[in-house]
Amino acid sequence: MSVIDQRLNERSGSKCELCGATEDLRIHLTKEESISLDNSVLVCTTCKNQIENTTPTDANHWRCLSDSMWNENKPVQVVAWRMLNRLRGEGWPQDLLDMMYLDEETLIWAGATGEGEDEDGKIVHKDGNGNILKDGDSVVLIKDLDVKGANFTAKRGAAVHNIKLVWDNVEQIEGRVEGQHIVILTQYVKKTK
């Protein structure tokens, strides 16, 4: 058992931090980064599969959020907020969302996945081939790009690893090319596996 596993078990009392189940506990990351206590939640397999959309969502299972949304740990609050937003069409989750409070920084973190936005208003970044891009993906440039202010040309075929999405502009991502942090238009990149 890793140190993070041990600390999450201590924090949660060896229970799912969302529904209280005690079997098949796993770590769920709330951010695309390395595992830490500050971005992880200990969840059961049922919760994890529904959070990650690998099984259909059972709205009644998530009634547990009426308790877990008050958890003092921010990663638990973030997952509770995301699931309540996903389920708000059921009616009762909207009532819980109206009562829930997240500070501004936590609300930005919770909304980073697009949960809580109407489908029409959701920002989805796509590469030049229409593949959906996420924070942390790797891409390859499909065109030579003149980098303004840096006096170099980013060559076609250059790999850009661990990209960051520009959340308020669907056509832009950020990444490092030749040691320089630059903004790149999504139409000039191709996602790599």
TORNU-643409 format. One record per residue (C-alpha): x, y, z; residue number from 1; residue in three letters. Coordinates in steps of 0.001 Angstrom, whole numbers, plus 524288, in hexadecimal, padded with zeros to 5 digits. Example, Ala and Ser with C-alpha at 12.3 -4.5 7.8 and 13.67 -1.06 7.14 Angstrom:
ATOM      c1      c2      c3   num   residuo
ATOM   8300C   7EE6C   81E78     1       Ala
ATOM   83566   7FBDC   81BE4     2       Ser
This chain:
ATOM      c1      c2      c3   num   residuo
ATOM   80000   80000   80000     1       Met
ATOM   80584   80D34   7FC12     2       Ser
ATOM   80677   818CE   80532     3       Val
ATOM   7FB49   81F83   7FDE9     4       Ile
ATOM   7F2BD   81346   7FF20     5       Asp
ATOM   7F5B2   812D2   80DA2     6       Gln
ATOM   7F2C6   8214B   80FC2     7       Arg
ATOM   7E617   82089   807ED     8       Leu
ATOM   7E1DE   814B7   80FE4     9       Asn
ATOM   7E4C7   81C38   81C60    10       Glu
ATOM   7DD98   82857   8178C    11       Arg
ATOM   7D193   8209B   81352    12       Ser
ATOM   7D140   81679   81E21    13       Gly
ATOM   7D348   80BFA   8138D    14       Ser
ATOM   7C63B   80F73   80D2C    15       Lys
ATOM   7C225   81537   8002F    16       Cys
ATOM   7C298   823D9   8028B    17       Glu
ATOM   7B623   82572   7FAA0    18       Leu
ATOM   7ACE0   81A3F   7FE0C    19       Cys
ATOM   7B337   813CB   809D8    20       Gly
ATOM   7B558   80657   8038F    21       Ala
ATOM   7C0A4   7FE7B   80946    22       Thr
ATOM   7C394   7F4D6   7FE2E    23       Glu
ATOM   7CC37   7F667   7F20D    24       Asp
ATOM   7D14A   8040D   7F527    25       Leu
ATOM   7D90E   80B2C   7EACB    26       Arg
ATOM   7DF2F   8187F   7E8B9    27       Ile
ATOM   7D868   82245   7DFDD    28       His
ATOM   7E02D   82E32   7DB5B    29       Leu
ATOM   7D8FD   83B24   7DA96    30       Thr
ATOM   7E3CB   8417A   7D26F    31       Lys
ATOM   7EC77   83C51   7C7A1    32       Glu
ATOM   7F8DF   83C66   7CFC9    33       Glu
ATOM   800C3   83305   7D7DC    34       Ser
ATOM   7F9B4   82CC8   7E345    35       Ile
ATOM   7F9B3   8349F   7EFD5    36       Ser
ATOM   7F103   835B3   7FBB4    37       Leu
ATOM   7ECA6   84323   7F6F3    38       Asp
ATOM   7E6F0   83E5D   7EA0B    39       Asn
ATOM   7E24C   83084   7ED2A    40       Ser
ATOM   7D5F7   82A5C   7F27B    41       Val
ATOM   7D48A   81C77   7F788    42       Leu
ATOM   7C88C   8169F   7F0D6    43       Val
ATOM   7C230   80963   7EF0D    44       Cys
ATOM   7C1D7   802B5   7E1D0    45       Thr
ATOM   7B377   80648   7DFE2    46       Thr
ATOM   7B62F   814CF   7E1E6    47       Cys
ATOM   7C2B4   81496   7D9C5    48       Lys
ATOM   7BC3C   80DE0   7CE2D    49       Asn
ATOM   7B0E6   8176F   7CE2F    50       Gln
ATOM   7B9B0   82354   7D001    51       Ile
ATOM   7C1EB   81EF9   7C464    52       Glu
ATOM   7B5DC   81B55   7BC4B    53       Asn
ATOM   7B9E6   80D17   7BA95    54       Thr
ATOM   7AC9F   808A6   7BFB7    55       Thr
ATOM   79F48   80F3A   7BEED    56       Pro
ATOM   79CA2   81924   7C997    57       Thr
ATOM   7931F   8149D   7D423    58       Asp
ATOM   78D60   8213F   7D979    59       Ala
ATOM   78880   81ACE   7E5F2    60       Asn
ATOM   7964B   8164A   7E964    61       His
ATOM   79A73   82496   7E9C4    62       Trp
ATOM   790A4   828AC   7F42A    63       Arg
ATOM   79C5B   8266C   7FD26    64       Cys
ATOM   7A184   83391   7F873    65       Leu
ATOM   7981D   83A72   801AD    66       Ser
ATOM   7A1DD   8367E   80C4D    67       Asp
ATOM   7AEE5   8360D   80526    68       Ser
ATOM   7AD54   8439E   7FF18    69       Met
ATOM   7AFED   848FA   80CD2    70       Trp
ATOM   7BCF8   841CF   80DF6    71       Asn
ATOM   7C7F6   84AF9   8123C    72       Glu
ATOM   7D163   845A0   807E8    73       Asn
ATOM   7D14B   84D75   7FB56    74       Lys
ATOM   7D339   841DF   7F1F6    75       Pro
ATOM   7C6E7   83B8A   7F79E    76       Val
ATOM   7BF7B   8485F   7F61B    77       Gln
ATOM   7C40D   84960   7E7F8    78       Val
ATOM   7BF44   83BB5   7E45B    79       Val
ATOM   7B25C   83DDF   7EB87    80       Ala
ATOM   7B031   84AAA   7E41C    81       Trp
ATOM   7B373   84444   7D70D    82       Arg
ATOM   7AA2E   838D3   7D93F    83       Met
ATOM   79F2D   8418C   7DE26    84       Leu
ATOM   7A098   849C0   7D1DE    85       Asn
ATOM   7A087   83DB9   7C944    86       Arg
ATOM   793F3   83931   7CFCF    87       Leu
ATOM   78D14   84647   7D171    88       Arg
ATOM   782A3   84263   7C786    89       Gly
ATOM   77D65   83915   7D1F3    90       Glu
ATOM   7788A   844AF   7D9F0    91       Gly
ATOM   77DA8   84188   7E793    92       Trp
ATOM   78C12   84411   7E414    93       Pro
ATOM   788D0   8522B   7E09C    94       Gln
ATOM   783A1   85437   7EE6D    95       Asp
ATOM   79088   84F2C   7F3F2    96       Leu
ATOM   79866   857B3   7EAA2    97       Leu
ATOM   790B1   86387   7EF37    98       Asp
ATOM   79503   8609D   7FD3C    99       Met
ATOM   7A31D   85D0F   7FA0A   100       Met
ATOM   7ADFF   86711   7FB88   101       Tyr
ATOM   7BB57   8663F   7F4FF   102       Leu
ATOM   7C55F   87121   7F5CA   103       Asp
ATOM   7C8EB   8773F   7E8B6   104       Glu
ATOM   7D579   86F6E   7E6B2   105       Glu
ATOM   7CEBE   86276   7E9AD   106       Thr
ATOM   7C354   865EC   7E0BF   107       Leu
ATOM   7CCC4   86884   7D578   108       Ile
ATOM   7D369   85B74   7D847   109       Trp
ATOM   7C64C   85463   7D8B2   110       Ala
ATOM   7C1BE   85A9D   7CC01   111       Gly
ATOM   7CE59   857C0   7C494   112       Ala
ATOM   7C88C   84B37   7BED9   113       Thr
ATOM   7BCDA   8525C   7B93F   114       Gly
ATOM   7B332   84C65   7C2E9   115       Glu
ATOM   7A8EB   85648   7C661   116       Gly
ATOM   7A8BA   85CCE   7B91D   117       Glu
ATOM   79DC7   85B66   7AF74   118       Asp
ATOM   7A1C8   85320   7A3D6   119       Glu
ATOM   7A079   85F1C   79B13   120       Asp
ATOM   7A9A1   86717   7A3A9   121       Gly
ATOM   7B3C7   85C8B   7A631   122       Lys
ATOM   7C137   85F97   7A0B5   123       Ile
ATOM   7C706   853D2   799DD   124       Val
ATOM   7D4AE   854BF   79417   125       His
ATOM   7D6E7   84CBA   787BA   126       Lys
ATOM   7E325   84A7E   77FB4   127       Asp
ATOM   7E40A   84C77   770FB   128       Gly
ATOM   7DDD1   83F05   76ED8   129       Asn
ATOM   7D278   84139   77838   130       Gly
ATOM   7D801   83919   7838E   131       Asn
ATOM   7D492   83E55   7910E   132       Ile
ATOM   7E030   843BC   79893   133       Leu
ATOM   7E1F6   84385   7A757   134       Lys
ATOM   7EBCC   84982   7B0AA   135       Asp
ATOM   7F80E   8411D   7B0E1   136       Gly
ATOM   7F674   83BA0   7A311   137       Asp
ATOM   801A7   83B2E   79962   138       Ser
ATOM   80062   840F7   78BCF   139       Val
ATOM   808A5   8428C   77FA1   140       Val
ATOM   80919   84ED6   7775C   141       Leu
ATOM   8039A   84CAC   769AE   142       Ile
ATOM   808D8   85965   76419   143       Lys
ATOM   814E9   861FB   765BD   144       Asp
ATOM   81106   86D23   76ECF   145       Leu
ATOM   817CE   87A41   7702D   146       Asp
ATOM   81835   87D35   77EB6   147       Val
ATOM   815C7   88BA6   780CF   148       Lys
ATOM   81EEF   89243   78A5A   149       Gly
ATOM   82820   8869F   78B56   150       Ala
ATOM   82EFC   88783   77E23   151       Asn
ATOM   82E30   87924   77A86   152       Phe
ATOM   825BA   87025   77285   153       Thr
ATOM   81F65   86470   778FB   154       Ala
ATOM   82173   859CC   76EF4   155       Lys
ATOM   81731   8508A   769DA   156       Arg
ATOM   81837   8437F   770FE   157       Gly
ATOM   81CE7   8499D   77DC1   158       Ala
ATOM   8170C   842A8   7897B   159       Ala
ATOM   81084   84A94   7942E   160       Val
ATOM   80E75   842E4   7A0BD   161       His
ATOM   805DB   845BF   7AC77   162       Asn
ATOM   7FDB2   85041   7A5E1   163       Ile
ATOM   7F4E3   8596C   7AD7B   164       Lys
ATOM   7E7CD   85D87   7A7F4   165       Leu
ATOM   7E460   86BF4   7A77A   166       Val
ATOM   7D727   86A9C   7AE27   167       Trp
ATOM   7D138   8770E   7A8D9   168       Asp
ATOM   7D57D   874E5   79AB6   169       Asn
ATOM   7D1F7   8683C   793BD   170       Val
ATOM   7DC0E   86AD9   7890D   171       Glu
ATOM   7E81F   86BEE   791C4   172       Gln
ATOM   7F0EF   8631B   799C4   173       Ile
ATOM   7FDAE   865DA   7A0CF   174       Glu
ATOM   80A15   85DDB   7A086   175       Gly
ATOM   818E8   85DD1   79F78   176       Arg
ATOM   81FEC   85DB3   79272   177       Val
ATOM   82EC3   85EDA   7921E   178       Glu
ATOM   82E9E   862A6   7A07D   179       Gly
ATOM   8252A   86DEC   79E3A   180       Gln
ATOM   8178C   86E6E   7A42D   181       His
ATOM   80E7A   87229   798F7   182       Ile
ATOM   80016   872DB   79568   183       Val
ATOM   7FC84   86A41   789D1   184       Ile
ATOM   7F032   86A1D   78196   185       Leu
ATOM   7E96C   85CE6   78278   186       Thr
ATOM   7E767   85C5C   773CA   187       Gln
ATOM   7F622   85AA4   77216   188       Tyr
ATOM   7F7D6   84ED1   77B0A   189       Val
ATOM   7F4D5   84048   77AA0   190       Lys
ATOM   7F297   83875   78702   191       Lys
ATOM   7FBE5   82D1C   78928   192       Thr
ATOM   7F87C   8209A   79055   193       Lys
